[in-house]
Amino acid sequence: MSSLPARAAHLAGLAVDALPPGPRRRVRSALGRPGPREVPLAALDGELARATALMATKPDEAHALLGSLVLATPAAPPDDPFSDAYREWTWDLYRRISGREGYDTAHESSPFDLAAAVVRPFPYQSGSLALVGRDLVARGHVLHCLAQGEPRGPDGVRRVVEFGPGWGNLTRDLVATGLDVTAVELDGKFCRLIAQRCEGGPGAIDVVQGDMLAFTPERHFDAAVFFESFHHCSDHLVMLRRLHDIVRPGGVVLFAAEPVQRLDYPWGPRLDGLSVWSSRTHGWLELGFDMQYFERALTRTGWAGERRRLGRGLGEADVIVARPA
């Protein structure tokens, strides 16, 4: 049995971890554990250049470097996170972080060698045991949550739509398990990669190139899955409403490994080093959602969500399972 002082220290640590990022950094700093270093926007490019130089050959070092910094918290947003004014605040922050005049879905493309990726897609191509391990844990948790949800149609065949599958790792898992999958992906090269990797089944694969917001199915799916992709959606409230026309009554929607966490603001571009690097380098939309806001957004659009955790230290693999309210 742990001693009372050790137990108290553990509970105090949990209390600090539960704070939003800004207060959490201030408390940790006062305790001599400051955490990520705040970097002003004017000094950002110099910091990110160091990470870029490491990314191709030493990805673990690059990620450690990016994990050691955070963009200085911007001015407070408007009070109502569902207002037009708040949405404009979000896009202004994206423009400042990305250095671009505005957002376009064309920014979501990823440069990679197709032939090499068929044999060794990311994260395997990184050579990082840590990155591969985290990805396998997260994907396994998705499959487990789908199994618990039993999204089975009347004909006994499970039909899943996956939005923004990217490299197709989870897509391949689903198809190899025997599920029929429709993969909705913006990037044409990713579409070709997914088709090649999932060829031969045993489940069926249908790859649809296009924006998730424009996807209109011919019939309902048993489940919709977002794996590290919902935070790239340019209008998440519209997407949440549209999901009612995509998933059958009694079906489920999984938001897996999505940045639904404690933030200093309800939603908007994330300020951690890796997210800022991704937006600055590629123009990617890297949104984050405060947990309380995301719950309100689900309720507002007719969904009831349940967060399924793997355990302390594995929050990035959490899955939120949503059903019609």
N, C-alpha and C positions, 0 to 999 in steps of 0.2 A: 504494500500500500504506500502511495506517495506521501511525503510529509506535508503538513499544512502549509508551510511557506512555499514549497514547490507548487502545490495546488493553487495557492493564491497567485503566484507569479504566472502560472499558466492561464488562469481566468483573466488576469490583468492584460496579458498578451492578446487574448481573444477579444477583449473589449477594445483595445487599441486597433486591432485588425478590422473591427467592425465600423470604424469611423470612415467618413468620406476621405478621399485622398489628401485634400489640403490640410484639414485638422490632423489627420493621421501623420503626415510628414512633420507638422509642428510639434506634436507630442513626442514622436520618435527623436526629433532633434533635441528636445529638452532632456530626453533620457540618454542622449549620447549615441543614438542610433538613427541618424537622419534619413537614411534611405536614398532614393534617387535624387540627383542634383538638379535643381531648377535651372533651365537655360532660357534666356530671353530670345525672342524671335530674331533679333539682329545678329546673334551669335550662333544661330542654328546651323547654318551651312557648313561652317568649319567643323562642328562636332559630327555632323552626319557624314562628311567626307571621309573621316577616319573609319567609320563603320562600313562605308561602301568599299573602301580599299580592302577590308578584311572579308567581306561577305562571300566572295567566290572561293577563296582558299581556306579560310578559317571561320566558318559560320558560327561555331560556338563562341568564339571570341567576339565576333561582330554582335551577336545577340546579347552577350554579357555587357558589352559597351553600351548598346542601346538601352538595355535594362537599367543602366546606372544613371540615366537622365530622363527628365520630363520637361516638356515645354511649360514655361511660366503660365500660370492660370490667367486666362483672359478676363476682360471686364465682365461683370455679371450680366447674364442674359435677361430678357423680359420675363415677367413673373409667370405668364401663362404659357406652358410648353406646347399647347395645342394651337397657339395663335399664329397668324401670318407674320407678326413682328418677330416671334421667336424663330420661325423658320428662316427668315432673312438673316437673323443673327447667326444661325448655323451656317448658312451658305457664305456669309462674309468671313467667318472663321475658316471655313474650308479654303476660300480663295487666298487668305493670308498664309495659311500653312502650306498649301500646295504650290503657291507661286503662280497659279493659273488664273485666267480671267473668269473662268466658270467651270462647272462640272459637265462632263459629257460621258456617256456610257462607253465611248471609244477609249477612254482612259483606262478601262478595266482590262485591257489586253496585257498579256504576259509574254515577254520574249523568251523563247526556249527552242531547243532543237527537237523536232518531232520524232525523228528516228531514234534518238538517244532516249527520249522520254518513254517511248513504248517499252523499252527494255528496263529502264531505271528512272521512273518518275520521281518527282519531289514527294516526300523528303528523303527518299533513299539516295538520290544523287548527291545529297549534301555530305554523305559519309558520316553523319553525326548520329551516334547511338542515342543521344538524348532526344534529338528531334524526332527520330523514327519511333522511339519508345513512347513519347507523348502522343504521337499521332495514332499509334496502334491502340493505346489505352482509350483515347477519345472515340475512335471508331467502334471499338468493342462495346463501349457504353451505349452508343447509338443502337447497335443491333440488339442489345439486351432490353433497351427501352421499347423498341419496336415489338419484341417478343412479348413483353408484358402487356403492351397495348392491344395485341391481337387484332391488327387492322385487316380483317379477313372479309372479303366480299361474299355475296350470295352464292357465287359459283365456286367458292373455295380457293380461288387464285388471288394472291395478294398483289395488288397493283400500287406502286409507289411513284410519286413524282419527286424528283430531287432538283432543287433550284440552285444554280451556281455551283455545279460539281467540280469545276476546275480540272485538277489532275485526274479525277475519276477514281480515286482510291476507294472511297466509300461506295461509289457506283459499282465498282468491280466486286466489292464484298457482297452487295445486295444481289447482283445478277448471279454470282457464283453460288449464292445460297438458294437460288431458285425463284427469286422475286422478279416480277415483270416491272421494269423501270423505264420511266420517261425522264430523260435528263435534259433540263432546260438551261442552256449555256450561251452566253453572249459571244465568247471568243471562238472564231471559226477554227483555229488551230486546236484548241481544247476539244471542240466537237469531234474533230477527226481522231484525236488521241483517244477519247472515250470510246468511240465506235470500234477502234482497233483493239483496245484493251478488253472490251466486253464481248467481242465476237466469239460466238460458239456457246454462249449461255452458261448453264442450262436455262436461266431465266431469259426473257426477251428484253432487248434494249431498243429504245427509240430515242434518238438524239434530235432535239429541236433547238436550232440556233435562234436566239432572240432574247429580248429583255424579259425578265420574270414578270414585270408589270403588264406586259402585253400578251402573256400566255393565256389562251382560251382553249380548254380541253373539250373534246367531243363527248366525253362522259366522265363521271366522278372517279376519283382515286380513293383508295382506302386510307392512304397516308400521304402527307407532304413532308419533305425533309429539307431543312436548311442546315448545312454543316459548314460553319465558318463562312457563311455567305449572306445571311439576312442583313448584316450590318453594311453591306454594299448597296442595299436597296435605296433608291433616291426618294422614295415616298413610302415609308413603312406603314403608315396608317391606311393608305389606299390598298397596299398589299394585304394587310390583315383583313380588310373587308372583303377583298376579292377571293380570299381563301375559302370562304363559305360556298363559292360557286365552283371550287376545284376539288374539295374534299367531300365525300359522301356524308350524309347524316350518320353520326356515330363514329366517324373516322377521327383521325388524330393528326395534329401538326407538331413536328418536333423542331425545336430551335436548339441545335446542338453546337457546343463549343463556341457560342456567341458571346460577345462582350456585354453581358447583362450583369452589371456589377455596381459597386458603390462609386458614384461620381459626385463631383462638386456642383453639377448642373444636371437637369433632367435627361437631356440627350444632346448629342452633337459630336463633332469630331473628337476622337480620343487624343490625349496629349502625351501618352507614354512614348518613349523613344522609337520603338519599332513601328508604331502606327504613324507617327510623324514622318519617319524615314520613308515609309511606303507611300504616303501621300505626296511628299516632296519629290521623291524619285520617279514614281510612276503616275502620279495623279489619281491614285485609287481613293475611293471614298471609304474612310475608316471610321464609321460611326460607333458610338458607344451609348448604352442605355442604362440609366440608373434603375436599380431593381424596383423601386416603388413606382417610378414612371412607367416601366414596362408593364407592370401589373395593371396600372390604370389604363394603358393603351389597349391591352388585351380585353379588359372589361368594357371599355368604350366601344370596341368593335365586335363584341359578342362572343368572346372566348373566355374560358376559365383555364388558367395555367397552373401546373404543379412542377416545382423544381426538383429534379432528381440528381442527387449529389453522389460522388464517389468517395469523398472524404476530404479531410483537411489537407491543404496543399495541392489539391487536384481540381480546384474551382474552374480552371479553364476547360475542363472536360464535362462540366455540368450540362444536363439536357433539360429544357423546359418542355413539358408535354402539355399541349393545349387541346381542349375539346370544346365543341360548341356549348355555350353557357345555357 
